[in-house]
Every structure is written in C-alpha cells, then in structure tokens.
Amino acid sequence: MKKIIFSTLFIAMLPQFVQAAPKNIIYMIGDGMGPAYLAAYRYYQDDPSTKAVESTIYDQLWVGVASTYPDDDTIVTDSAAGATALATHTKSYNGAISVNHQHQPLTTMLEIAKAKGMHTAIVATSQINHATPASFMAHNESRKNYNDIANDYVDNKIAGKFVADVMFGGGTQYFIRKDRNLVNEFKQAGFHYADSWQGLSQLNKLPALALLAPVGLPSALDNPVVDPLKTMTEKALQLLTPSKEGFVLMVEGSQIDWCGHANDIACAMAEMDDFAKAIATAKAYVDSHPDTILVVTADHETGGLSLGAEGDYAWNTKVIKGVKHSAPEISRLLLQSSETDLSQTWTKATNIALTSAELASLTSAQQQVKSAIGTTLPTNMDNLTTVQENAIKTLNAVVKQHINHYSRTGWTSGAHTAIDVPVLSWGQQRLDFAGFQDNTDIARKLIGYLESK
C-alpha cells in the first residue's frame, strides 16, 4: 500500500512523463518584462473603489522564475542571446541570432516544428526581423544585420518550406529594398500579404505576412489602433486553428523593452496592458483547446524599474494613468507649441501641474530643440547631428523626469539588468514550468514536447 501511494505521488510530481505532449504551443515573450513590471501592472490596474488589490492575468498564470545570463562573462544578457536561449535551449554570446560562438547555426524551436510538419508563426510589435523573432527564424552572427536576417526569412528553409507560415509585425523598410524585394518573393511563394490593419483583418488563409510599419509599430500609448498586439494574436490564432498537425506560435510584446530603455513608465504600462490582453486571448484559446500549452516569460529585465522613489513610501498610479502619450510624442507636441501655450499643451498631454521652476526647465529644453532643429521632429532620426540628438534627448529627459518624479517611479538603468524574470504558464502541463529554472530549461521542455511527436 505504501509503495502504491509513493508511486502515485511520484508520478503526479512528473506530469511531463504521464501526460501526452501538447499538440499546440503558444510561447509569449515580454521583452524586458522583469517581475517589477508585473507588480507595477497590478497596482496600475487596481480598482480604487475596493480595499483589496485585484490580481491580474499575470498573477493568475505566474508559476516560476528563470535566470537569463548569456554565454559570456557579462551576466547581463541582450535580447539576441536571451532569445537564442529561449528558442534553441542553448546559450550564446550577446548579439548572437541562434548561432554559437563559432557562428554555426543552432536549430530553433520553429525549425524543429516545421520539420515535424507543424504550422508555425511569429507575432511582434517590433520589426519582425528584430532580435527576438529573428532568433526563432534566422541565424546570424549579429542582431544588427537586419537586411541579412530579413533575407534569411526567405532563404532559410526546412525541407524546402519557409520556417514560418504566419509573420505579423513591422519592418517594411527591411523587406522592400532597392537591392531585394522580399515581399514580392513571399507573394510569389503563395503568401497572402497585408500592409494595413484593414488588410490584416481580411487575411483568411495560410501562409500570411503582414508588415504594418516601416520599422516597429507605434507604441501602444500612441498607436491609433487599439490593442495592436492582441489584435495580431487573435488573427494569428484564427489562421492557425484549423491546423491538424498542430502549431507553434511565438508572440513578443517587443516594446515593453523599448519603454524600459527609455525609462518611460506610462509607455511601459500601456505595453503591459496590450500584452496582458494578448495573454488573455491565448489563455482563452487554451481553455477551449486543452491540447495547447501556453508559456509566458521574458528574455531579460530592462531599466531596473522601482515602484517608489526619492525616499517616499508611495507609488502614484493616478499620475501614470493621466499621461496620454509616450515621452517622444509629448516632446513632439511641445515642439509644435508656442512658449505661451507650452503649459497648456503639457497639462493636456499629462494632467500634471508643474511648478514655475519645473515649467521653466521644460521651456528651456523646448527652446534648445527649436534652436537645433526647428519646430518639428524629423521623421528619420538616423541622420541627426550630435547637437540635434542632444537637444532632443534633453527635452525627452525633462518630460520623463517630471512624470517619474510625480509618480515616484525609479529606474536604475537605461539598459538591461540581470534580475531573474517571471515564468507564467497555462494548460495541462503548466506545472512543468513551476519553480526556479534557467531560460534554456524553458526551451528544453518545449522542444521536448516537439521531439516526442
């Protein structure tokens, strides 16, 4: 009797050995999303009319944490090395796109799935050849080789087939170039193509490609399209659902990281909200398709986010909710404003009342930019002089300084940190991802499901 009880408990602790591998995998990566971002979103979403702080979709699915260090001596990973680990279960150096130190290709999860005859997809709010999606699709010694990575999306095939059947995000400037029009090559290969949100909604067959911006999409806070990541995730699942062979879908909340780099808390919370809604969409899919596993994690943490700053025991979410745009967009609005209308423009954009000294600092920064570049931010920010760059950075910094001050938001870095990241999961195998693990362990378990097919 004791032996039977022991065996039952032992088997219950090892669900991966007693349950069939899931047919479908939904893998969601919040780029830069450290644990403080999940806590921040919980308080940001809290209903002030109730005493308790309500849990979020993140809290409901949170089962573990993961380390993120790369295969070098830095301890702090970049997105390329982090995504390579999450896509291949092998660590590499910062900047590597699914290659090892000798620049030899590392087989990715999507390539394994494609070799098994499954359908595959990537969705991102960055350009689709950015570091994270690229690490599932391509192989390159440097994440900066955007054109070569885009080429790989056509040239890198598995048994003559494209690695992905669905690709949604930004990046037209890398896929439609003078030297090569990759979009035409996709079309010739049978891909249905969209370059607008209306076109995306009309896609109804695989394979499908949607490039919805020249580079990354507008931030969720500035995007006229409501919940862009949720919208793309819904469409991807709609297209993948008829798959009899099963599918692997990778969804990246790319710009959580970009907002973290910018130390822009209102921007970050808007991205977290869109990512939360995309996760809720994926969870609902798992609930109606129990042969699917959902795993959510991050490649690293960005910015060293702190809820509370300046020695004050407070974090003011009301301030953050009142900010209507990202810092760059607020700067653009301020540049178009006259000095006499500056205060009104600021208040309309942020709902924050500044002191006379704070308004003076904002006016000074605005005048520096106007002196350097005029009243309109250039559309191409790559060809600015050092003076112009510094002037814009000064204005953006002053904007964020006031928002962070009044919300009591702290940041320790404008780059990545080495803090462990959350691991969330949903489905029959969710406890396979419970507790502490390395980022390579997450990929190893998911790839194990695929290889067992």
N, C-alpha and C positions, 0 to 999 in steps of 0.2 A: 504493500500500500504506500509506504513512504517513497519507494522507488518510482511509482507511477506519479505521485504528486510532484516529485522533483523534476521528472521528465517534462510534465506539463508546464511547470513554471519556466523551465529552461527554454522550452520551445516558444513560449509566449514572449520571452525576452529577445528572441531572434526572429522577428517577423519576416525578415528577408529570406529565410530558409523555408518557411511554411506557407507563404503566400505566393501566388503566381506573380511574375513581373508585370507591372502595369503596361497596358497597351500604349498609352499616350503619356508624354512627358511635357509639362509646361514649366519652364525654367525662367524665373524672373529675377533680374539683377538691378537693384537700385544703386546706380553708380555713385559712390561717395557716401552711401547711406549708413553711417555709424549708428550705434544704439541711442545716442543723444537725439538723433533725428526722429526716432520712433517716439521717444518720450516727449519731444517738442510737439509733434503732431497730436499726441494725446491731449496735451493741455491746450493746444491751438483749437482743437475741435470740441473742447469741453462745453457742455451746456451750462451757462452760468446760473440758470434758474434752479439747478439741482445742487445738493450738497456734495454728492459723490462725483468723482471724476470718471466719466464713462470710458470704457475700453474701446479700442479701435480695431479695425480688421488686422492691423499689425499685431496687436496684443493677442488676439484670438488665435493666430496661427504661429506665434513665436514658440519655438521648441528648443533652440540651442544657440551656440555661438561658434565662430570659426576664426582661426588665425589666418593672416594674409601675407606673411613675409615672402619676398621673392627669392630666387636662387642666386643671391649675391650677398654682399656684406652690408647692405643698406638698411635692412629690416623693414623699411617703408617701401611698399610696392607702388608702382604706377598702374594705370588701368590695363595696359597691354599685358604685363606679367601676371596681374591679377586675373584677367580674363583668360589668359592662356591656361592657368592652373584650373580655372572653373570649366574650361572647355575640353581639356585633354587629360586631366588628373596628373599633370607633370609641371613642376615649377621651372621657370626660366628667368632670364635677366630682364630688368626694366627696359621697356621698349620693344620686346620681342612679340611678334604676332605668330603664335603657335609654331615657333621653331626653338631648337635647343641652342646651346652656346656655340655649336658648330654650324648654326644656321640650317640645320636639317629639319624637315617638316615633322611636326608632331601630329598624329592623327586626332582629329577633333570629333566631338560627340555627333555633330551633324553629318560628318563624313561616314561615321560608323552607321548611323541611322539610314543614310542614303544607300549604303552598301547592303543593308538589310531589306531594301525595298520600301522603306517608310517614307512618308512625306515630311518635309522639313520647312522651317520658317524662321525668319528673324524680323523683329519689330523694334524700332528705336526712335527716340526723339532727336538724336544727333544725326549727322550724315551716316548712312548705313555702312560706310567703309571706315567709320571711326573705330577706335581701339577695341571696344568690347564686341560689337557684332563681327568685326574683322577677324577676331581670334576664333570664332566659330566657323568662319567661311574661307579663310585665306592663310597664307604662310609668307612672312616677310621678316627680314632682319630688323626693320624699323617701322614703327607705327606711323612715322611721318611720311612714308612713301605712299601717299593717298592714291595717286593715279595707278601705281603698280598694284596696290591692293584692290582697287576697283577692277582692274584688268583680270585679276585672279578670280573674280566672281563669275567671269565668263570662261576663262581658260582652265581653271581648276575644276576638273570633272571627276566623277566617280562612275566607272563603267560607262563612260560616255554621257552621263547625266549631270546637270547642274546640281551643285551642293544644296541649294535652297529652291523650294517651289514657291515660296512667298517671301517678298522683301519689301517692307514698308518703312519709310523714314525720309530723311533729307539727302541731298547730295548731287543734285543735277549737274553742278559745275565739274564734278569728277567723272560723271558718266556720259556727258555730252561735251566732248572736247574737239579741238581742231585736229588733233592727231588721231583721234579714235572716237567714234560714236557708239558707245556700249549699249545705249538704249535701243538703237536700231538692231544691234546684234541680238539682244534679248527678244525683240519683236520678231525677228526672222526665225528665231528658235521656238516661237509659239507663245511667248509670254504676252499676257494681256497687261497693258500699261496705262497708268494714270499719273497725271501731273497736277491734279487739283483734288480738293476734298470731295467735290461733286463726282469727279471721275472715280475716286476711291469707292464711294458708296455704290457705284454702278458695276464694280468688278464682281463677277459671279462665277468665274471658272479659274482653275489652276492650269498652268502656273501664272503668278501675278506679281507685278512690280509696280510700286507707287513711290515716286520721288516727289516730295511735296514742298521742297525748299531748295535753294541753291546750295546751302551747306546744312547746318542744323535747323530745326524748326524754330519759330519764335518761342520764347519761354512761355510756359503755361499762363503766367501772370499777364503777359502782353498779347497772347495769341487770340485773335478774334474767334477762332474755333474753340468751342468749349470742350474740355477733357480730351485733348488730342490723342494721348496715349491709350486711354480707354477705348476711344473710337477705333483706332487701328487694331487694338487687341480683339475687339468684338468682330471686326471684319476678318481678321486672320483666322479666328476660331470658326467663323461661319464657313470659310472656304475649306478649312481642314476637316471639318466634322464628317463629311461623307467617307473619309479615308478608311478603308477596310484593313489596311496594313498597319495603321497606327501612325502617329506623328510625334515629332519633337518641335516644340515652339519655344524660341528664346525671345523674351521681351525685356528690353532695357529701359529703365527710367533714367535716361542719359544725363539730363540736365540738373538733377539733384546735385551732382558733382560740380557742374558749372556754377551754380548758385553758391555752393560751398567755397569754391575757389574765390569767388567774388565777395565772400562774407556778407551775402545779401539774404537776410533771414526771411523777408516777405516772399522773395523769389523761391527760396528753398521750400517754404511751406506750401506754396502753390504747386510745385512739382511733386511734393509728397502727397498732396491731395489727389492729383491726377494718377499717380502711381497706385495709391490706395484704391481708387475706383477701378483701375485695370486689374488689380489683385482680386477685388470683389467679383469682377466679371469672370476671372479664371476660377475662383472658388465655386461660383455658381455652376460653372461648367463641370467641375469635378463632382459636385453634388448630384448632377443629373447624368454623369458618366463616371461611375465609380471605378472604372478600369483606367483611370487617369491619376497621375501623381502631380501635385503642384509643389514646387520648391522655390523659395524666395530667399535671396541673400544679397550681399554687396561685395564688390571687388576690393573695397577699402573704405576708410572714413576720410572725409575731406573737411578741412578747416578747423578741426578741434573745437567743435561747437560746444558752448556752455550756456545753460539756461540759468541766467543770473550773472550779473557782472557789476563791477565798480564797487564791490563790497556791500551791495544792497541785497537783502534777502527777499528778492522779488524777481518775477519774470512777467512782463506785461504783454499778454497776448492781444489785448484790445488795441494796442498801438499797431501791432503787426497786421491785424485784420483791417485796419484803416488804410493801409498802404495799398494803392491801386495798381502800381506798376513796379517793374524792376528798376534798379538804380540807373542803368543806362537809358531807359525810356524816360525816367523822371528828368535826367540830365538833358535829354533832347527837348523835352517840354520847357525846361528852364531856359535853354538857349534861345528858344523862339519867343521868349517872354521879354518885355521891356523891363528896365530896372524898377519902374514904378509898379509893375504888375507882378513882380517876382514873388512877393509874399503870397499873393492870392493864388498864383499858379502852384506854389509849393503846398499850400494848405489844401487845395483841391486834389492834389495828387497823393497826399499823405495823411491828411487830417491831423497833423502835428503842428501845434502852435509854438513857434520859435521865439526865443528872447531876442532883443535887439542885437546883442553881440553875435548870436548864432546866425541871425539873418544877414549880418554884415559879412560873416565868413562865407556864407553861401553866395552873396552878391560878388564878393571878391573873386571867388573861384569861377563864377559865371563870366565875369569880365576877362579873366585870363584866357578862357577858351574862346571868347568872341575875338579877342585880340589876335589869337593864334590861328583860328580857322574860320571865323565869321559866325553866323547865327545858325548854321545847320551842320550837324554831324555828317561827315562823308559816309556814303554807303560802303565804300571799300576802305576798311581800316588798316589794310596791309601796307599802304604806301605813305603813311604819315611821317612827318619829321619828328625828331626827338622832342622838340619844343611842343608840337601839337599833341603828341602822345602824353607828355607830362601834364599838359593843361587839362586834357580830358580825364586823366587819372585823378587829378586833384579835385575836379568837380564831382566825379563819381565817389571819391573817398569822403568828401564832405557830406554828400547825400546820405551815404551809409553810416557815417559817424553819428549823425543826428538820429537816424532810425534805430541804430543799435543802442545808443545812449538812452533814448526814451523807452525802449522796450527792455532794456537791461540784458541785451544779448551779448555774449562774449565769444571771441574767436582766438585761438592760439596760433593759427597759421593761415596762410593763403594757399597752402599746398595740402598734400595728403598727410595722414598720421598712421601710426602702426597699431592703433587700438583694434581689438577683436570686433568682428561685425556680427550682426544678428543672423540667425538662420530660422526661417519660417517654413512650415510645410502643411499640406492638407491632403487627405486621401488615406487609403488603407495602409500605406507604407510610411505614414508621416513620422512614426517613432524611429524609423531608420536614421533620421537626421537629428535626433534629440541629443542634448548634452554638448560637450566640447568636441571640436574636430578641427582639422585643417581644411583650408579651401580645396585642396586636392582630394580629400576624403569625400566631399560632396560630389565631385565629378566622378570619382571612382565608383560610388554607389549607383549613380545614374547610368554610367557606362556599363556597369554590371547588369543592370536591367536589360539594356540593349543587347549585350552579348549573350544573354541567356535565351534570347528569342530563336 
